[in-house]
Structures are given as structure tokens and as C-alpha cells.
Amino acid sequence: MTGILQTVFSTVKLRQDGGTVTIRIDRPEAQNSINSVLLSEMRSILTGIEENTEIKVVILEGTNGIFCTGMDFRALTSDVEGKLASRDSEEYYELLKQFSSTGKIIVSKVDGRVNAGGIGLVAASDIVIASERSTFALSEALFGLLPACVLPYLIRRIGYQKALMMTLTTQVYPCERAYELGLIDVKTNDPDNEVRKLLLRLTKLETQTIKGAKNYLEKLWIIDEQTKQLAVNTISELAGSDQVQTTIKNYLSTGRFPWEGK
């Protein structure tokens, strides 16, 4: 491995196998939640390998039965003005944008729990393979938040009405239901084997063909700079509100979700 792939990161682990790079989210102490460092490291990796034409596929995976549980709430409790939420939301949105525009095929290999911002990583991926034990939920509304950055990519993947339903119900969807919704592309008891079969074809594509296809499809969709600003501003305003700050602090101190009561 050369360049960025030789770097040791604090929130992810990297592995290269020929034309494939695997990014493993490795924050077990925080349930693979998303913080500023994770966003920075993942964006740096994608940028660092962009010009490497030998790399065709990036596989994103989690650890210990957790893919990604979304925003790390611990930092938000001191973010009374929403500045951190604004910065991280913009970085998170840009990461999703990188997923959809990079000349690499982004494959999310899910084996376990996906929540909140983790849904965005899945939705923005080119191909999603999930184990039968995997679960998926958008829980932001329970805390007075909205999945503002997630929704443009979730709507693109599953449609307006289904994305609205996931947002409002906040319920946990099993793998089978996620497959029916179109959130995942392949459900299986053996994700590793499905990925291996997929790589036999994906690694034969030229990077310029991959990028060309993604760039063309991106022009057919309505996500633009105004979409990003709307998403980032919405999260910043909500994260700094008294209601959301109180709800998150109560959750962190008691371990109880807002709907569970005292």
C-alpha cells in the first residue's frame, strides 16, 4: 500500500486487497458513532485514493454487530450554539457527496445495527449488502432532531414517501423490510461471499467508466448546493435548541430514550 493507505487512523482500519480497499469503522467504545475525527479521516481516505486507478472498489463495514449509529451525542451537549453541529453536518454531507461522486464504487457491507447518520452512509452507497441480522432505523425525530443531511440521499434511494415514513415512525426495520423498501440491494446470511462474487465483476470496470456513470446519474438528480445549505442550517438550528440539548443530556445521563419516560 502507498500514500494514504499506509496511514494509521484512530477511528477506522484500512485493508487493501488488489483493486479493493476496505474501510472498517472502528469506534466500539462509542458504538461506531460519527464524530469530527471519523468524518475527517474517511474524507481524507477517499480523497487520497481518488487518483489511484488501480483501486476500483471501496468497501465500508462496521465492527462487533454495529455498522454505524449516527452522530456522537457526547460532543453535542456542549454545543449550545450549534456550531459543532453545523461544522460536522457540513463535513458529513460532503462525505455523502463524495460517496456519490467518487470514481470508486462504494459498497456498504452491513452486519448489524444501523441508525440515524449510519442510514445516510448506506443510502449514499452505490451497492448495499446486508446480513439477515441487520437492522435499520432513523431515530432523530425522537430527540427533536431531523435527518436533514440523510434525507436527500435516502429519498434518492427509496423515494419520498418511504423516506418520510422512516423519518416519522422512527421504528427499527429488520433486514427483510429494509430490502422491501429498497434501502439495501442484497440480503444474505453470508455478506462476505456476496461481496466476493460482486468483486469479480466490479473490479473489471475502468475507474473513468465508474466516475462517468456516477457523474451522469448525479446530473439527473436534484441534489445541489442549496440542498446542502438547507440541510446543514436545519441541523445547526435544531442541535442548539434547549429542547434538543435537554433531551440528549437526559439520554446520556440515564441511558433511557425520550419515549421511555422516567
PLY file of the C-alpha trace (Angstrom):
ply
format ascii 1.0
element vertex 262
property float x
property float y
property float z
element edge 261
property int vertex1
property int vertex2
end_header
0.00 0.00 0.00
1.19 3.52 -0.73
0.42 7.06 0.40
-2.77 7.49 2.37
-3.21 3.72 2.69
-0.09 3.49 4.86
-1.50 5.97 7.36
-2.65 4.75 10.78
-6.03 6.22 11.66
-7.74 6.48 15.03
-11.36 5.80 14.02
-11.04 3.40 11.07
-8.90 0.50 9.96
-7.83 0.08 6.35
-7.11 -3.00 4.29
-6.19 -3.22 0.61
-6.65 -6.34 -1.46
-5.76 -5.70 -5.09
-8.24 -3.23 -6.52
-10.32 -3.12 -3.35
-9.91 -1.03 -0.20
-11.89 -1.89 2.92
-12.67 0.84 5.45
-13.75 -0.58 8.79
-15.36 1.87 11.20
-13.62 1.14 14.49
-15.14 3.11 17.35
-16.54 0.28 19.51
-16.33 2.43 22.64
-18.82 4.83 21.03
-20.95 2.27 19.15
-19.35 3.29 15.86
-20.91 6.73 16.08
-19.80 9.62 13.88
-17.54 12.36 15.23
-15.35 15.04 13.68
-12.31 12.77 13.51
-14.15 9.96 11.75
-15.51 12.37 9.16
-12.08 13.88 8.55
-10.37 10.51 8.26
-12.91 9.00 5.91
-12.87 12.06 3.66
-9.07 12.03 3.62
-9.00 8.38 2.58
-11.44 8.87 -0.29
-9.56 11.95 -1.48
-6.22 10.18 -1.15
-7.19 7.22 -3.31
-9.19 9.13 -5.91
-6.38 9.31 -8.47
-5.28 5.70 -7.92
-6.77 3.98 -10.97
-5.86 0.54 -9.64
-8.42 0.89 -6.86
-11.92 0.27 -8.18
-14.00 -0.54 -5.09
-14.26 0.77 -1.52
-15.99 -1.49 0.98
-17.37 0.14 4.13
-18.09 -2.07 7.12
-18.59 -1.90 10.87
-17.46 -3.94 13.86
-18.98 -6.21 16.50
-22.50 -6.21 15.14
-22.70 -2.44 14.69
-22.30 -0.74 11.32
-22.82 2.88 12.40
-25.15 4.52 14.92
-25.03 8.10 13.66
-23.95 11.31 15.34
-21.91 11.06 18.56
-24.17 12.83 21.06
-21.46 13.40 23.66
-19.96 16.37 21.83
-23.35 17.94 21.20
-24.08 18.52 24.87
-21.58 21.40 24.92
-22.64 22.68 21.51
-25.20 25.19 22.78
-24.89 27.44 19.72
-24.99 24.60 17.20
-21.55 25.48 15.80
-20.16 21.95 16.08
-23.35 20.53 14.61
-23.05 22.94 11.70
-19.42 22.07 11.01
-19.86 18.32 11.38
-23.09 18.32 9.42
-21.35 20.04 6.53
-18.48 17.54 6.67
-20.95 14.65 6.89
-22.90 15.97 3.91
-19.68 16.37 1.93
-18.77 12.77 2.77
-22.09 11.56 1.37
-21.44 13.70 -1.69
-18.03 12.05 -2.07
-19.71 8.65 -1.97
-21.92 9.62 -4.89
-19.26 11.34 -7.00
-16.04 9.40 -6.45
-14.59 7.26 -9.22
-14.72 4.30 -6.86
-17.70 2.01 -6.32
-18.82 2.35 -2.69
-20.14 -0.91 -1.26
-21.62 -0.90 2.25
-21.33 -4.34 3.82
-23.72 -4.23 6.75
-23.72 -6.83 9.50
-25.63 -5.46 12.46
-27.22 -2.23 13.64
-27.56 0.90 11.50
-29.08 4.03 12.97
-29.54 7.73 12.14
-26.47 9.02 10.28
-25.46 5.45 9.55
-28.54 5.29 7.32
-27.05 8.13 5.29
-23.84 6.18 4.68
-25.94 3.26 3.47
-28.25 5.40 1.34
-25.37 7.20 -0.39
-23.54 3.95 -1.18
-23.66 2.54 -4.69
-24.40 -1.01 -3.53
-25.56 -2.25 -0.12
-25.21 -5.84 1.06
-26.66 -6.72 4.47
-26.81 -9.76 6.69
-30.15 -11.10 7.86
-29.49 -9.91 11.41
-29.03 -6.28 10.38
-31.48 -3.60 11.49
-32.10 -0.06 10.27
-33.68 2.99 11.95
-33.97 6.76 11.66
-34.38 7.85 15.28
-33.55 11.58 15.05
-37.15 12.82 15.43
-37.36 11.19 18.87
-34.73 13.65 20.08
-36.30 16.65 18.39
-33.83 16.46 15.50
-34.34 15.73 11.82
-32.22 13.55 9.50
-31.70 16.59 7.29
-28.45 15.51 5.65
-29.60 11.92 5.29
-32.89 12.64 3.55
-31.66 13.89 0.16
-29.78 10.63 -0.34
-32.41 8.46 1.31
-35.12 9.92 -0.96
-32.88 9.27 -3.94
-32.54 5.64 -2.89
-36.02 4.66 -1.66
-38.36 7.52 -2.66
-40.09 10.43 -0.92
-42.95 8.62 0.82
-40.86 5.78 2.21
-38.23 8.22 3.46
-40.96 10.27 5.14
-42.34 7.13 6.75
-38.94 6.14 8.13
-38.46 9.66 9.49
-41.82 9.88 11.24
-42.17 6.33 12.55
-38.58 6.19 13.87
-39.06 2.44 14.08
-36.44 -0.25 13.73
-36.71 -2.10 10.43
-35.40 -5.67 10.12
-33.30 -6.65 7.12
-36.25 -8.09 5.20
-38.26 -4.88 5.48
-35.23 -2.76 4.55
-34.84 -4.91 1.45
-38.50 -4.39 0.54
-38.07 -0.63 0.91
-35.05 -0.67 -1.39
-32.66 0.55 1.31
-30.44 -2.47 0.74
-29.75 -4.28 -2.52
-28.81 -7.76 -1.31
-29.89 -9.59 1.86
-27.91 -12.66 2.77
-26.65 -14.93 5.52
-23.14 -14.62 4.10
-22.23 -10.99 3.27
-18.57 -11.84 2.70
-19.44 -14.35 0.00
-21.80 -11.93 -1.72
-19.08 -9.28 -1.73
-16.58 -11.73 -3.20
-18.95 -12.59 -6.04
-19.66 -8.93 -6.68
-15.97 -8.01 -6.82
-15.40 -10.46 -9.66
-17.34 -8.06 -11.88
-16.83 -4.66 -10.27
-13.03 -4.80 -10.33
-13.10 -5.31 -14.10
-14.51 -1.81 -14.68
-12.28 1.14 -15.50
-12.29 3.96 -12.97
-13.13 6.50 -15.69
-16.21 4.45 -16.57
-17.28 4.31 -12.93
-16.84 8.05 -12.45
-18.51 8.82 -15.75
-21.58 6.77 -14.85
-21.88 8.35 -11.40
-21.36 11.88 -12.70
-24.02 11.40 -15.36
-26.55 9.97 -12.91
-25.81 12.75 -10.44
-26.82 15.32 -13.07
-30.19 13.59 -13.37
-30.95 14.16 -9.68
-31.90 17.33 -7.80
-29.28 17.44 -5.04
-27.35 20.72 -5.27
-25.56 23.34 -3.15
-28.86 24.76 -1.89
-29.82 21.30 -0.65
-26.64 21.13 1.41
-27.13 24.57 2.95
-30.72 23.78 3.87
-29.66 20.51 5.49
-26.75 21.99 7.45
-28.69 25.03 8.64
-31.61 22.87 9.78
-29.41 20.60 11.90
-27.45 23.52 13.35
-30.61 25.29 14.50
-32.16 22.17 15.99
-28.99 20.96 17.73
-28.60 24.26 19.53
-32.19 24.38 20.81
-32.93 23.96 24.51
-35.32 21.10 23.83
-32.82 19.03 21.92
-29.98 19.79 24.34
-32.10 18.72 27.31
-33.32 15.55 25.58
-29.81 14.48 24.61
-28.38 15.21 28.07
-31.16 13.18 29.71
-30.47 10.30 27.36
-26.74 10.36 28.05
-27.19 10.54 31.82
-29.94 7.94 32.18
-29.50 5.68 29.15
-33.24 5.94 28.57
-34.70 7.04 25.26
-37.11 10.01 25.31
-40.19 7.86 24.82
-39.40 5.61 27.79
-40.31 8.22 30.41
-38.89 8.49 33.92
0 1
1 2
2 3
3 4
4 5
5 6
6 7
7 8
8 9
9 10
10 11
11 12
12 13
13 14
14 15
15 16
16 17
17 18
18 19
19 20
20 21
21 22
22 23
23 24
24 25
25 26
26 27
27 28
28 29
29 30
30 31
31 32
32 33
33 34
34 35
35 36
36 37
37 38
38 39
39 40
40 41
41 42
42 43
43 44
44 45
45 46
46 47
47 48
48 49
49 50
50 51
51 52
52 53
53 54
54 55
55 56
56 57
57 58
58 59
59 60
60 61
61 62
62 63
63 64
64 65
65 66
66 67
67 68
68 69
69 70
70 71
71 72
72 73
73 74
74 75
75 76
76 77
77 78
78 79
79 80
80 81
81 82
82 83
83 84
84 85
85 86
86 87
87 88
88 89
89 90
90 91
91 92
92 93
93 94
94 95
95 96
96 97
97 98
98 99
99 100
100 101
101 102
102 103
103 104
104 105
105 106
106 107
107 108
108 109
109 110
110 111
111 112
112 113
113 114
114 115
115 116
116 117
117 118
118 119
119 120
120 121
121 122
122 123
123 124
124 125
125 126
126 127
127 128
128 129
129 130
130 131
131 132
132 133
133 134
134 135
135 136
136 137
137 138
138 139
139 140
140 141
141 142
142 143
143 144
144 145
145 146
146 147
147 148
148 149
149 150
150 151
151 152
152 153
153 154
154 155
155 156
156 157
157 158
158 159
159 160
160 161
161 162
162 163
163 164
164 165
165 166
166 167
167 168
168 169
169 170
170 171
171 172
172 173
173 174
174 175
175 176
176 177
177 178
178 179
179 180
180 181
181 182
182 183
183 184
184 185
185 186
186 187
187 188
188 189
189 190
190 191
191 192
192 193
193 194
194 195
195 196
196 197
197 198
198 199
199 200
200 201
201 202
202 203
203 204
204 205
205 206
206 207
207 208
208 209
209 210
210 211
211 212
212 213
213 214
214 215
215 216
216 217
217 218
218 219
219 220
220 221
221 222
222 223
223 224
224 225
225 226
226 227
227 228
228 229
229 230
230 231
231 232
232 233
233 234
234 235
235 236
236 237
237 238
238 239
239 240
240 241
241 242
242 243
243 244
244 245
245 246
246 247
247 248
248 249
249 250
250 251
251 252
252 253
253 254
254 255
255 256
256 257
257 258
258 259
259 260
260 261
